[in-house]
Amino acid sequence: MLTITQALYDRIVAHARQDHPDEACGVVAGPVGAGRPERFIPMLNAARSPTFYEFDSQDLLKLYREMDDNDEEPVVIYHSHTATEAYPSRTDISYANEPGAHYVLVSTADTDGAGEFQFRSFRILDGQVTEEEVKVVDAY
């Protein structure tokens, strides 16, 4: 289960809406081993595409160095889908290389009549996708 604060949830959703119609992407880092998302890090979609996202390699290198310096790890890796449901695509699955991370997808398309967006979390390990519950809290 992903437990995330309302403030972080709102920031992820706001980023997805702001970058629409392009896919948004980013990371929420947290203390190594805690599994607690704390620091919101919106990233630039280097692909600038409505159907694909890509972290800029220099930005990603800088982020990982910064997380190492702060004893942090990527707890949440998020991106948006602008025209499809919030479910990992084959490409998303092939690029999922952080076995401990929660992969959050936000859909800014109304694909299921459930409203303006969907916010879902998945674990992706060895190509296997498992959806998990998202618990939104006021604070940890």
Sequence and secondary structure as in RCSB ss.txt:
>XXXX:A:sequence
MLTITQALYDRIVAHARQDHPDEACGVVAGPVGAGRPERFIPMLNAARSPTFYEFDSQDLLKLYREMDDNDEEPV
VIYHSHTATEAYPSRTDISYANEPGAHYVLVSTADTDGAGEFQFRSFRILDGQVTEEEVKVVDAY
>XXXX:A:secstr
 EEEEHHHHHHHHHHHHHHTTS  EEEEEEETTT    EEEEE BTT  SS   B HHHHHHHHHHHHHTTEEEE
EEEEEESSS SS  HHHHHH   TT EEEEEE S SSSS S EEEEEEEETTEEEEE EEEES  
